[in-house]
């Protein structure tokens, strides 16, 4: 139990995501809520559970598990949980629509994702 790190910013962020989702989506249906809440719960567990302590101080393999969950599991769940009406309303804004067109193509989005991961691991930025 001592390995759980209940970082206030992580707990508050996950609580804000959950509350914001429920408030925004409750009048239009919560059919996709299990996906979104699953993503938020996994985000919370990934960042406060013993996996975080192991990854930060002991095992590279635990750190890599965190990366896989953060980059390959949580984002698809959050996207699957996003109501269609919300996505359509967001894309009505010209700035977001242009951004989605620019990064929505697989090669470009892949390069942005890999580039971000590589840049994050440059020691000057990581430390």
VOBA-1610 file (N, C-alpha, C; in pm, whole numbers, padded with zeros to 5 digits, always signed):
BEGIN
Unk+00082-00121+00000Unk+00000+00000+00000Unk+00086+00127+00000Unk+00209+00118+00047Unk+00296+00235+00050Unk+00343+00276-00088Unk+00331+00186-00186Unk+00379+00215-00321Unk+00278+00297-00402Unk+00159+00318-00351Unk+00060+00401-00420Unk+00095+00547-00397Unk+00104+00622-00504Unk+00140+00764-00496Unk+00020+00846-00544Unk-00062+00890-00452Unk-00184+00963-00486Unk-00150+01110-00514Unk-00078+01132-00623Unk-00039+01266-00666Unk-00165+01351-00684Unk-00179+01461-00610Unk-00301+01542-00616Unk-00336+01592-00757Unk-00236+01628-00836Unk-00266+01679-00970Unk-00324+01571-01060Unk-00279+01448-01043Unk-00332+01337-01123Unk-00475+01305-01081Unk-00497+01296-00951Unk-00632+01267-00900Unk-00729+01378-00939Unk-00687+01504-00923Unk-00774+01616-00959Unk-00801+01620-01109Unk-00700+01592-01189Unk-00719+01589-01335Unk-00817+01482-01378Unk-00802+01363-01322Unk-00894+01254-01357Unk-01036+01283-01308Unk-01046+01343-01189Unk-01179+01381-01138Unk-01241+01487-01227Unk-01162+01584-01271Unk-01215+01690-01360Unk-01260+01632-01493Unk-01183+01539-01549Unk-01225+01474-01674Unk-01358+01402-01657Unk-01371+01328-01548Unk-01493+01251-01522Unk-01613+01344-01502Unk-01597+01443-01418Unk-01708+01535-01390Unk-01746+01612-01516Unk-01648+01661-01589Unk-01675+01733-01713Unk-01749+01648-01814Unk-01710+01521-01826Unk-01775+01431-01920Unk-01921+01408-01880Unk-01942+01376-01753Unk-02079+01346-01708Unk-02169+01469-01723Unk-02119+01586-01688Unk-02199+01709-01701Unk-02231+01738-01847Unk-02132+01723-01935Unk-02153+01754-02076Unk-02241+01653-02147Unk-02230+01527-02109Unk-02298+01422-02186Unk-02428+01373-02125Unk-02461+01409-02004Unk-02577+01349-01939Unk-02710+01377-02007Unk-02725+01495-02069Unk-02852+01527-02133Unk-02868+01461-02269Unk-02758+01419-02327Unk-02765+01360-02461Unk-02738+01211-02461Unk-02726+01153-02346Unk-02705+01009-02336Unk-02562+00975-02298Unk-02552+00871-02220Unk-02422+00829-02168Unk-02382+00693-02224Unk-02425+00663-02345Unk-02399+00532-02403Unk-02252+00499-02421Unk-02169+00600-02444Unk-02026+00575-02463Unk-01945+00597-02335Unk-02015+00624-02227Unk-01948+00654-02102Unk-01855+00542-02053Unk-01890+00414-02065Unk-01798+00310-02015Unk-01660+00317-02080Unk-01653+00349-02208Unk-01522+00362-02273Unk-01442+00477-02212Unk-01506+00592-02202Unk-01437+00710-02151Unk-01393+00689-02006Unk-01485+00642-01922Unk-01449+00621-01782Unk-01345+00511-01766Unk-01349+00410-01853Unk-01244+00308-01852Unk-01108+00369-01880Unk-01104+00461-01976Unk-00979+00529-02008Unk-00930+00615-01893Unk-01021+00683-01826Unk-00983+00768-01712Unk-00935+00682-01595Unk-01004+00572-01568Unk-00962+00484-01459Unk-00824+00425-01489Unk-00801+00381-01612Unk-00669+00329-01647Unk-00562+00438-01637Unk-00595+00560-01676Unk-00502+00672-01662Unk-00465+00692-01515Unk-00564+00693-01430Unk-00541+00708-01287Unk-00454+00594-01233Unk-00492+00471-01264Unk-00416+00356-01215Unk-00273+00356-01268Unk-00256+00394-01392Unk-00123+00393-01452Unk-00031+00495-01386Unk-00088+00604-01335Unk-00005+00711-01281Unk+00005+00715-01129Unk-00078+00639-01057Unk-00070+00641-00910Unk-00043+00504-00849Unk-00056+00398-00926Unk-00040+00263-00872Unk+00108+00228-00856Unk+00137+00113-00797Unk+00276+00068-00782Unk+00352+00056-00914Unk+00281+00045-01026Unk+00350+00042-01156Unk+00431+00170-01174Unk+00377+00283-01131Unk+00449+00410-01142Unk+00575+00409-01057Unk+00564+00362-00934Unk+00681+00356-00846Unk+00785+00261-00901Unk+00741+00145-00946Unk+00835+00049-01006Unk+00903+00108-01129Unk+00826+00173-01213Unk+00880+00230-01336Unk+00973+00346-01312Unk+00946+00424-01208Unk+01029+00541-01179Unk+01161+00504-01110Unk+01160+00397-01030Unk+01275+00371-00945Unk+01343+00235-00964Unk+01274+00137-01021Unk+01331+00003-01018Unk+01340-00067-01153Unk+01231-00073-01227Unk+01225-00159-01345Unk+01195-00081-01473Unk+01283-00094-01568Unk+01257-00034-01699Unk+01133-00099-01762Unk+01115-00228-01741Unk+00999-00298-01799Unk+00867-00238-01748Unk+00860-00200-01621Unk+00739-00137-01568Unk+00719+00001-01630Unk+00828+00071-01652Unk+00820+00202-01718Unk+00765+00187-01860Unk+00811+00084-01929Unk+00764+00060-02066Unk+00617+00019-02066Unk+00575-00058-01968Unk+00433-00094-01957Unk+00350+00034-01941Unk+00399+00127-01859Unk+00329+00255-01845Unk+00316+00325-01980Unk+00424+00327-02057Unk+00420+00393-02188Unk+00319+00326-02281Unk+00317+00194-02281Unk+00222+00124-02367Unk+00079+00157-02329Unk+00049+00155-02200Unk-00087+00186-02156Unk-00122+00331-02188Unk-00028+00423-02162Unk-00054+00565-02187Unk-00068+00598-02335Unk+00001+00524-02421Unk-00001+00561-02563Unk-00087+00471-02650Unk-00111+00347-02608Unk-00183+00254-02695Unk-00319+00209-02642Unk-00346+00228-02515Unk-00473+00181-02458Unk-00564+00297-02420Unk-00511+00393-02347Unk-00595+00502-02295Unk-00650+00593-02405Unk-00568+00642-02499Unk-00624+00731-02602Unk-00738+00670-02684Unk-00727+00543-02729Unk-00842+00488-02802Unk-00968+00480-02716Unk-00953+00449-02586Unk-01071+00445-02500Unk-01135+00582-02485Unk-01052+00684-02469Unk-01107+00820-02457Unk-01174+00863-02587Unk-01116+00828-02699Unk-01177+00862-02828Unk-01307+00785-02852Unk-01308+00656-02817Unk-01432+00578-02831Unk-01542+00632-02739Unk-01501+00690-02626Unk-01599+00744-02533Unk-01647+00883-02567Unk-01584+00949-02662Unk-01625+01083-02701Unk-01756+01075-02780Unk-01860+01141-02734Unk-01987+01137-02806Unk-01973+01198-02946Unk-02045+01143-03040Unk-02038+01190-03178Unk-02079+01336-03189Unk-02183+01377-03117Unk-02228+01515-03124Unk-02119+01612-03077Unk-02039+01569-02978Unk-01931+01655-02928Unk-01821+01670-03032Unk-01783+01559-03095Unk-01680+01563-03198Unk-01725+01650-03316Unk-01850+01634-03358Unk-01902+01715-03469Unk-01905+01863-03433Unk-01946+01894-03311Unk-01950+02035-03268Unk-01809+02093-03263Unk-01713+02015-03216Unk-01574+02063-03209Unk-01519+02088-03349Unk-01553+02001-03443Unk-01498+02014-03579Unk-01568+02123-03660Unk-01675+02181-03606Unk-01737+02295-03673Unk-01650+02420-03661Unk-01565+02422-03563Unk-01471+02535-03547Unk-01362+02521-03652Unk-01340+02626-03726Unk-01247+02619-03839Unk-01105+02583-03797Unk-01061+02634-03684Unk-00925+02604-03639Unk-00907+02457-03610Unk-01001+02399-03537Unk-00993+02256-03505Unk-01009+02169-03630Unk-01096+02211-03720Unk-01116+02136-03844Unk-00987+02134-03926Unk-00919+02249-03937Unk-00793+02255-04010Unk-00686+02171-03942Unk-00681+02176-03811Unk-00584+02096-03737Unk-00611+01947-03758Unk-00737+01907-03754Unk-00772+01767-03774Unk-00734+01721-03915Unk-00756+01804-04013Unk-00717+01768-04150Unk-00566+01755-04162Unk-00492+01840-04093Unk-00346+01838-04103Unk-00286+01715-04034Unk-00336+01680-03918Unk-00277+01568-03844Unk-00359+01440-03852Unk-00469+01443-03923Unk-00557+01327-03929Unk-00515+01219-04026Unk-00410+01241-04101Unk-00362+01141-04195Unk-00263+01050-04124Unk-00273+00919-04142Unk-00187+00827-04068Unk-00037+00857-04072Unk+00024+00886-04186Unk+00169+00912-04181Unk+00205+01034-04095Unk+00129+01140-04108Unk+00156+01259-04029Unk+00132+01239-03881Unk+00023+01174-03848Unk-00007+01151-03707Unk+00093+01054-03645Unk+00137+00955-03723Unk+00238+00862-03674Unk+00369+00935-03645Unk+00410+01021-03737Unk+00533+01096-03717Unk+00523+01189-03596Unk+00409+01252-03577Unk+00392+01338-03460Unk+00398+01257-03330Unk+00334+01142-03329Unk+00336+01058-03210Unk+00475+01007-03177Unk+00543+00952-03277Unk+00679+00900-03255Unk+00775+01015-03225Unk+00761+01126-03294Unk+00848+01241-03269Unk+00833+01293-03127Unk+00710+01298-03078Unk+00687+01342-02941Unk+00753+01248-02842Unk+00736+01118-02864Unk+00797+01019-02774Unk+00949+01029-02777Unk+01007+01046-02896Unk+01153+01058-02906Unk+01202+01188-02841Unk+01134+01298-02866Unk+01176+01426-02807Unk+01166+01422-02655Unk+01063+01357-02605Unk+01045+01349-02460Unk+01160+01274-02394Unk+01223+01183-02466Unk+01331+01104-02408Unk+01470+01161-02433Unk+01479+01279-02488Unk+01608+01348-02494Unk+01639+01389-02350Unk+01755+01350-02298Unk+01783+01369-02156Unk+01758+01511-02102Unk+01790+01613-02180Unk+01767+01750-02133Unk+01620+01775-02105Unk+01531+01727-02192Unk+01387+01746-02173Unk+01332+01652-02066Unk+01381+01529-02066Unk+01329+01428-01972Unk+01361+01465-01828Unk+01481+01513-01805Unk+01521+01547-01668Unk+01459+01676-01621
//
